[in-house]
Amino acid sequence: MALLDFLKPKKLSQTTPVAPIMPEQIYKQGVLELQDVIAPSALKITPREINLGDKIARTFFVMSYPRVLTDSWFAPIINLDRVLDISVFIHPIDSAEILKKFQKKVAEVQSQIMAREEKGMVRDPMLDTAYRDLEDLRDQLQQAQERIFDVGVYITLYGASTEELDKTESEIKSMLESRLVYVKPALFQQEQGFKSVLPLGKDELNVNSKLNSSPLSSIFPFVSFDLTSDRGILYGVNRHNASLVLFDRFSLENYNSVIFAKSGSGKSYATKLEILRTLMFDAEVIVIDPEREYEFLSQAVGGRYFNISLNSEHHINPFDLAPPREDENPADILRSNIVALVGMFRIMLGGLTPEEDALIDKAITETYALKDITVDSDFSQVEPPLLSDFELVLSGMQGSESLVQRLSKYTKGTWAGFINRATNVDLNKKFVVFSVRDMEDDLKPVAMYLITHYIWNAVRKNLKKRLLVIDEAWWMMKSEDTASFLYSMAKRGRKYYLGLATITQDVDDFLKSPYGLPMITNSSIQLLLKQSPTTIDTLQKTFNLSDEEKYLLLESDVGEGIFFAGMKHVAIKVIASYTEDQIITSDPSQVLALRKQRQQT
């Protein structure tokens, strides 16, 4: 049955006898069929468009192609963020038949060229090009390297108003005409055009152009990127084709990710959503939280929340040693910890000269020896030294007066309660958050270095699937030692089943570090959300973004951007369910409303 047949009332002849209506017929007349469900409530056909209920449809056909079609020239139309239908009809033509026509056409062109030469006229480049193209194509057809097809490409646009359709039409025409491809509306044939794009396989419009195999392949329609995997978590929705962006970071060559976004664009929201969904797949998550944004999430999922500050009851001793695994040498563990401690003291003391660096290294070794800790010790049974023990050893060394004076504020001064205590935190929950919001800004790099070092030791101790999230990672990129340690974790994390997720809004500060770009290249997943005009040029250069992708990031709404995974990337919109949104929201108005609601209940 044709599309409109079921909308036309059936006429009965006056001479036709009317049979009595049986009960079965009455029942069948009241039953809804598929065509009744999908049929529009009203239909109006005009020369330029079709009104389908509250929607308007307009059909176009491709009428002209350039001499050369580049690969994926049709991809921008297919991936356009508009409601449209596309049909491509390919009708094969017998090669023997087309070769006969080619022979006649070649003779005509050759005759025109010879006639111009006899008259002494200037050579016509168009005729010469046409002759070469015809001869080349005829050779390829003769050798069965190419075939000729009648090809019809039809596009139907949909909109709520004529103005919306005109805008979309202008956009598509501009994109195609820039590639020398021209389209025309199916005037007075809108019904046939609309039927041709329906999934019926009927070319009722029948407006075709002849194309050989090579240019025809460039119209291949299945070029819309997607990142839908058979396992992993839901990151969001593909803004081009509404497919789901499902991905498993632990299926890539490394498990690291970076997120760049301006303040208020949804980077923490997207991260918390990933954490919530990752926890459902038997993975542990650890977060370094500089703004106390993850406290409610930790409470909601039954995790642990540690506040690291000068007056906090939670402490981490930097001299702790992780027991070596079966495949590790205790000497390597001790040496690695000494190197990490030297880096921490370099940050704490505002830099070290080469002489001071050597002195600190020697003092750390002697501090461990003071507690009878050597490469032969059982690190799980020893009592690690404290910072005050290190100060005592250092003060007995020649030339250490300046170092001891600078170190005293961490042992006796204002900052004494921060680092000179035994460790009383652990990672025995699936979700653990370390907050450094209440830490003074001068001490935040030290605190973040100390926490990451403690986490690294715990990660090496027990092999588990883990995700470490470092929010506002630019704090760690400000110092070369913290940046170097973070980069080391990114490179070595895969060995210990650890994924490192770094998040920052200060793109310039992140990339100014010599470890900024290597961090990006060692991250298989990158998420770029809404950007500010001041940073977009840097990001465009770093990620090789096209101008269209650049403007997409500038004009994106909250939670929208570009998601890179391996060699693919798609435009993404982060979407959460109502329950997830109530748990992870960072919107101050929503947070305040939730607090009032909890107080009332």
Secondary structure, 3 states (H helix, E strand, C coil): CCCCHHHCCCCCCCCCCCCCCCHHHHHHHCCCCHHHHHCCCCEEECCCCEEECCEEEEEEEEEECCCCCCCCCCHHHHCCCCCEEEEEEEEECCHHHHHHHHHHHHHHHHHHHHHHHHCCCCCCHHHHHHHHHHHHHHHHHHCCCCCEEEEEEEEEEEECCHHHHHHHHHHHHHHHHCCCCEEEECCCCHHHHHHHHCCCCCCCCCCCEEEEHHHHHCCCCCCCCCCECCCCEEEEEECCCCCEEEECHHHCCCCCEEEECCCCCCHHHHHHHHHHHHHHHCCEEEEEECCCCCHHHHHHCCCEEEECCCCCCCCCCCCCCCCCCCCCCHHHHHHHHHHHHHHHHHHHCCCCCHHHHHHHHHHHHHHHHHCCCCCCCCCCCCCCCCHHHHHHHHHCCCCCHHHHHHHHHHHCCCCHHHHCCCCCCCCCCCEEEEECCCCCHHHHHHHHHHHHHHHHHHHHHCCCCEEEEECCCHHHHCCHHHHHHHHHHHHHHHHHCEEEEEEECCHHHHHHCCCHHHHHHCCCEEEEECCCHHHHHHHHHHHCCCHHHHHHHHHCCCCEEEEEECCEEEEEECCCCHHHHHHHCCCHHHHHHHHHHHHHC
